[in-house]
Structure formats: C-alpha cells, structure tokens
Amino acid sequence: MNTPTDFSWLGYDHKDATHRLITAYLTLDIQRSMEATTELLDRIQAIQSGQITEWERIGNAYCLRLLPEFVEIEEDYAEEPGIPIEIPLPLFAAAVSAWHQQLVGSLKNA
C-alpha cells in the first residue's frame, strides 16, 4: 500500500489544509482497516439517503461527526480539544471512496 503521503483522490490539493486533515484522519483513525472503511462508507450512504440524520465516531486521534450537509473532524489527541473543522460531505465521501479503492488494490496486490 502507498504511504499516507502518496494518498490522494480526484481533486486532491496537498496545499489545502482540509484535504490534509482528511488524509490524516483516514491514515490515523481508519488506517488500513477494511471493516472501518466499509462502515464509514455505509454511514455516509445512510446520511446521504436520509436513513440517519447524524453519526459520530471517536477514534485514536480524531472525533468524526457525519451530518447531511457536512462532516466535522475534531482533533481529539491534544490536552485542549480542537475546533471542529467542517468539510463538505461530497468531498469527504470522495476521499473515503478513494481510500477504500486503495485498500482494495493493496489486498489484490498482496
């Protein structure tokens, strides 16, 4: 599997702090877990379809909250809680889908 710094998705901009935050979230909290990635994709779909109105996941380094319009990622590893960063749901969904595809590719190449 590529290193986290090699991870990107269509429209990724390494200069964009939001894009870097998404990458950090995926590499530190989701990691190479197909189960966690699939759960995240399922919850995104449930939010987008209106089956659920919100979902939260507390991970190793971040707290994630999915809402219909956006995603909040908050740093959860510092003494002082971080300020939640709002990310458009379509942007986050695209990144998670790319992460999933990268995991699938690494399993096929293993």
Secondary structure, DSSP 8 states (H G I E B T S, - for coil): ---GGG---TT--TT-HHHHHHHHHIIIIITT-HHHHHHHHHHHHHHHHTS-S-EEEE-SSEEEEE-SSEEEEEE-SSSS----EEEEHHHHHHHHHHHHHHHHHHHHH-
